[in-house]
């Protein structure tokens, strides 16, 4: 119970950080310049587009944090606290540390590390989802461990692709730099360098999803029970 209470407190703390960050970013959108000032005065200065990106990401974080409660109330799905905590920590690292605190620019591999984790996490979600259907009374056949693992892998890649489409759309509509096609100063990359971030995301997403799919397959095939704590259940 103590561990559960601590996990819930951490989840609430992360949610509060997103709320505070959203308020801060709205103020900065109003006050920030539209373009980077010339010369030394422009070094490290963030413009409106940067804060619009933070605002969109913060809203996304708030929505994602509310999603488990909505699924429980509307669909009767109970998501394990450990899974919710893992996703909350990921959102904190990706949105608050990554965008608001500029870790994407400060640490070269920050984005790759998070995408590897997200690939594995989405793979775990795919496992949980198909296992939930597999145990449904409405389904009269049982899926093989290999098919479940294959579905989890494809599920993770599909959601990873949707995320890249989301990033492209936000960059196109709001002039943000989610796909990191430019330096923090606004200098554009050219050629393959402009595609490097997106393609790296796809590669590490695949590696993370593959790793989780292998773990899940072994767990199901040999009844190890490794994925039980991450399994979504019906009320």
VENPEDA-V932612 format. One line per field, one symbol per residue. ss: DSSP state (2 for helix, 1 for strand, 0 for the rest). A space follows every 10 residues. Layout:
ss: ???
This chain:
ss: 0222222222 2222222222 2222222222 2000000022 2200000222 2222222222 2222222222 2222201100 2222222222 2222222222 0022220002 2222222222 2222222222 2222000000 0000222222 2222222222 2222222222 2222000000 0100000100 0222222222 2222222222 2222222222 2000000222 00110
